[in-house]
């Protein structure tokens, strides 16, 4: 009986840890609403940071979609991508994740790929 209690405790803790890991989303430095309030030049710099960060991470971890991501990002200037991100946010008023996720979703739409997440 005691062993069942120990096993039940272990399973409960494991399930709790797994549930926590599944609920963490991306970090949010700015909201979509805050992004839209930024001057165009700052929006462009923000988009550049997101694109560079994803590129460096995907390259560093040898992720399989790295080349596809880089090719996609190179199809437009950062300024144009920043404008597309603003358009995407306006077209999706219920979107509640961070602006970085909006950049990712915009790239997916612009490159005709399935949306991230």
KEDOLO-579927 format. One line per 8 residues: number of its first residue (from 0); for each residue x, y, z of C-alpha. Coordinates in nm, 3 decimals. Example, Ala and Ser with C-alpha at 12.3 -4.5 7.8 and 13.67 -1.06 7.14 Angstrom:
<pts>
0> 1.230:-0.450:0.780  1.367:-0.106:0.714 $
</pts>
This chain:
<pts>
0> 0.000:0.000:0.000  0.285:0.234:0.084  0.444:0.174:-0.256  0.118:0.276:-0.425  0.121:0.602:-0.234  0.480:0.669:-0.342  0.398:0.586:-0.706  0.090:0.806:-0.696 $
8> 0.296:1.094:-0.560  0.562:1.050:-0.829  0.299:1.038:-1.103  0.129:1.346:-0.963  0.452:1.545:-0.950  0.552:1.429:-1.300  0.211:1.526:-1.442  0.235:1.864:-1.272 $
16> 0.580:1.930:-1.418  0.466:1.824:-1.766  0.158:2.044:-1.742  0.371:2.345:-1.648  0.608:2.287:-1.939  0.318:2.280:-2.182  0.168:2.607:-2.059  0.475:2.824:-2.114 $
24> 0.452:3.032:-2.427  0.704:3.267:-2.582  0.836:3.561:-2.383  0.651:3.885:-2.446  0.864:4.199:-2.451  0.594:4.415:-2.610  0.230:4.359:-2.692  0.083:4.400:-3.039 $
32> -0.083:4.723:-2.922  0.252:4.861:-2.802  0.413:4.762:-3.134  0.155:4.963:-3.327  0.234:5.273:-3.118  0.605:5.260:-3.207  0.742:5.486:-3.483  0.800:5.300:-3.812 $
40> 1.176:5.309:-3.769  1.152:5.148:-3.424  0.907:4.886:-3.554  1.167:4.800:-3.819  1.439:4.767:-3.555  1.212:4.547:-3.344  1.138:4.320:-3.642  1.512:4.304:-3.718 $
48> 1.579:4.186:-3.364  1.315:3.916:-3.383  1.431:3.794:-3.724  1.796:3.795:-3.618  1.717:3.623:-3.288  1.521:3.344:-3.453  1.785:3.305:-3.724  2.075:3.284:-3.479 $
56> 1.886:3.040:-3.256  1.773:2.816:-3.541  2.126:2.817:-3.685  2.291:2.755:-3.348  2.063:2.462:-3.270  2.076:2.329:-3.628  1.697:2.336:-3.652  1.564:2.182:-3.973 $
64> 1.362:2.490:-4.079  1.655:2.732:-4.055  1.722:2.756:-4.430  1.353:2.794:-4.512  1.318:3.069:-4.250  1.619:3.262:-4.378  1.509:3.232:-4.742  1.163:3.356:-4.644 $
72> 1.297:3.651:-4.443  1.520:3.753:-4.735  1.221:3.792:-4.970  1.143:4.139:-4.831  1.315:4.428:-4.659  1.282:4.467:-4.285  1.083:4.787:-4.338  0.833:4.610:-4.561 $
80> 0.809:4.321:-4.315  0.747:4.569:-4.031  0.458:4.719:-4.229  0.319:4.371:-4.297  0.337:4.296:-3.924  0.131:4.607:-3.847  -0.120:4.505:-4.115  -0.138:4.151:-3.970 $
88> -0.200:4.285:-3.619  -0.479:4.513:-3.749  -0.634:4.218:-3.937  -0.628:4.000:-3.622  -0.769:4.219:-3.342  -0.826:3.923:-3.109  -0.459:3.824:-3.116  -0.327:3.825:-2.759 $
96> 0.033:3.701:-2.778  0.342:3.917:-2.812  0.456:4.121:-3.106  0.737:3.871:-3.174  0.477:3.602:-3.239  0.301:3.844:-3.473  0.630:3.875:-3.666  0.649:3.496:-3.693 $
104> 0.288:3.464:-3.805  0.334:3.744:-4.058  0.636:3.567:-4.207  0.430:3.250:-4.232  0.157:3.434:-4.423  0.400:3.624:-4.647  0.587:3.305:-4.736  0.270:3.099:-4.779 $
112> 0.371:2.857:-4.505  0.145:2.713:-4.234  0.120:2.949:-3.940  0.352:2.890:-3.645  0.178:2.738:-3.346 $
</pts>
